[in-house]
Amino acid sequence: MSPLEVSFPFLFSLLVTGLILGLIYALIGVGVTLVVGIMGLSNFAHGEFYMIGAYTLYYVASLLGIPSILCVPFGILSGFLMGFAVEKLIIRDTYTKKLERPFEMAMLGTFTISIILPNMVKELFGPTIRSPPPFQPGSITILYFVTIALDRVIALFISASALLTLYIFIMKTQTGRCWRAVAQNRIGAIICGISIEKTCSLAYSTAGALAALAGALLSPVYGVYPHMGFAPLTISFVIVVIGGLGSIEGSLVGATIVGLVHSLIAGIVSPAYADVVMYLALLITLIFKPTGLFGGR
């Protein structure tokens, strides 16, 4: 479709879809931001948290025979528990023991998980793409000419509520202040009596829960399959780099940019070019603002 042939209702629907995708992508990006900002580490298993959330929602809904929307908390819990396990078994040594290259150890450890876990899932559940039922059948009409599926509207409100809750938690609670203290000055936080192990463990587990929530919300749209975590992983790093390492506000803005790019380019030009333009935006950011839109020196 030529950009000159795009009608206003169609363009408006693409913008709304892009904003919805942006909020869901923000869940993934904010999770990576927590790990990078608080712990100073990379997490190449972040896409597998996304996958676990989607698979949990699908199988809980199938086995218990309950609506998909009621299975979202199970997806969040699965991501939280997996994040806790990965942090305890692999990541904790990187900041509790004196290692020569802790960043590389975290990178290799999580990268190994990103290879092993999808193949285990493929062997256990098969390579078939499955799709849970939508959260709510039907659609709504906005401004008399834009129709949006109800499950995407539900995903929008859940994503926005989760991000708002996380922001309040970080800014208003004692644990949130501990997160900020560790991110700003780890030695100073230790001197003040903050438990680094508890703080980092909760942050890493929360990041896993956010990614799993994104996977659960998008599973009715994109389906569930073993290697579904690769694309969200790359998207999460693009979001973090565009927004700025360690900046939650930057992750929100970066996720919105990525969501709009994917929606507009896929709808107007072709889905094959959506990722190309996304990486082009990343390249432009690295050239003109290497620290990201909200990143510091």
NORRASUL-V785975 format. One record per backbone hydrogen bond with DSSP energy under -0.5 kcal/mol. NH is the residue of the N-H (numbers start at 1). CO is the residue of the C=O. E is the energy in kcal/mol with one decimal. If there is no record, write none. Layout:
# NORRASUL-V785975
NH/CO/E
NH/CO/E
This chain:
# NORRASUL-V785975
5/2/-1.9
6/3/-1.0
11/7/-2.4
12/8/-2.8
13/9/-2.1
14/10/-1.9
15/11/-2.1
16/12/-2.4
17/13/-2.4
18/14/-2.5
19/15/-2.2
20/16/-2.2
21/17/-2.7
22/18/-2.5
23/19/-2.0
24/20/-1.9
25/21/-3.2
26/22/-1.8
27/23/-0.9
27/24/-0.7
28/24/-0.9
29/25/-2.6
30/26/-3.1
31/27/-1.3
32/28/-1.8
33/29/-2.2
34/30/-2.3
35/31/-1.7
36/32/-2.8
37/33/-3.3
38/34/-2.4
39/34/-0.6
39/35/-1.5
40/35/-0.7
40/36/-0.9
41/35/-1.2
46/43/-1.0
48/45/-0.8
49/45/-1.3
50/46/-1.5
51/47/-1.9
52/48/-2.6
53/49/-2.1
54/50/-1.7
55/51/-2.7
56/52/-2.6
57/53/-2.0
58/54/-2.3
59/55/-2.6
60/56/-2.4
61/57/-2.2
62/58/-2.0
63/59/-2.9
64/60/-2.3
65/61/-1.0
70/67/-0.9
71/68/-1.6
72/69/-0.9
75/71/-1.6
76/72/-2.2
77/73/-2.5
78/74/-2.3
79/75/-1.9
80/76/-2.2
81/77/-2.6
82/78/-2.2
83/79/-2.4
84/80/-2.2
85/81/-2.3
86/82/-2.7
87/83/-2.4
88/84/-2.2
89/85/-2.5
90/86/-2.5
91/86/-1.7
92/87/-2.8
94/91/-1.9
95/92/-1.4
96/92/-1.5
97/93/-1.3
99/97/-1.2
105/101/-1.8
106/102/-2.4
107/103/-2.2
108/104/-2.7
109/105/-2.6
110/106/-2.4
111/107/-2.1
112/108/-2.1
113/109/-1.6
114/110/-2.1
115/111/-0.9
115/112/-0.7
116/112/-2.7
117/113/-2.4
119/115/-1.0
120/116/-2.2
121/117/-2.6
122/118/-2.2
123/119/-1.9
124/120/-2.3
125/121/-3.0
126/121/-0.5
126/122/-1.5
130/128/-0.5
130/224/-2.7
140/148/-2.7
142/146/-3.6
145/142/-1.5
146/142/-1.9
147/145/-0.5
148/140/-2.7
150/138/-2.2
151/136/-0.5
152/149/-0.6
153/149/-1.4
154/150/-2.6
155/151/-2.1
156/152/-2.1
157/153/-2.1
158/154/-2.4
159/155/-2.5
160/156/-2.5
161/157/-2.3
162/158/-2.4
163/159/-2.5
164/160/-2.3
165/161/-2.5
166/162/-2.3
167/163/-2.3
168/164/-2.4
169/165/-2.4
170/166/-2.6
171/167/-2.3
172/168/-2.6
173/169/-1.4
176/169/-0.6
177/173/-1.9
178/174/-1.9
179/175/-2.3
180/176/-2.2
181/177/-2.4
182/178/-2.6
183/179/-2.2
184/180/-1.9
185/181/-2.9
189/185/-2.2
190/186/-2.2
191/187/-2.3
192/188/-1.7
193/190/-1.6
194/189/-2.4
196/194/-0.8
199/195/-2.2
200/196/-2.9
201/197/-2.4
202/198/-2.2
203/199/-2.1
204/200/-2.7
205/201/-2.3
206/202/-2.4
207/203/-2.1
208/204/-1.9
209/205/-2.1
210/206/-2.3
211/207/-2.1
212/208/-2.3
213/209/-2.2
214/210/-2.0
215/211/-2.2
216/212/-2.5
217/213/-2.3
218/214/-2.0
219/215/-1.1
221/218/-0.9
222/218/-2.8
223/219/-1.8
224/130/-3.5
228/225/-1.5
230/227/-1.0
232/228/-0.7
233/229/-1.7
234/230/-2.1
235/231/-2.5
236/232/-2.6
237/233/-1.8
238/234/-2.1
239/235/-2.6
240/236/-2.2
241/237/-2.3
242/238/-2.5
243/239/-2.8
244/240/-2.6
247/244/-1.9
248/246/-0.6
251/247/-1.8
252/248/-1.9
253/249/-2.2
254/250/-3.2
255/251/-2.6
256/252/-2.0
257/253/-2.4
258/254/-2.4
259/255/-2.7
260/256/-2.4
261/257/-2.5
262/258/-2.7
263/259/-2.3
264/260/-2.9
265/261/-2.4
266/262/-1.8
267/263/-2.0
268/264/-2.8
269/265/-1.9
270/265/-1.4
273/270/-1.6
274/271/-1.0
275/271/-0.6
277/273/-2.2
278/274/-1.9
279/275/-2.6
280/276/-1.8
281/277/-2.3
282/278/-1.8
283/279/-2.5
284/280/-2.5
285/281/-2.0
286/282/-2.3
287/283/-1.8
288/284/-2.5
289/285/-2.8
292/289/-2.6
293/242/-3.1
294/243/-2.7
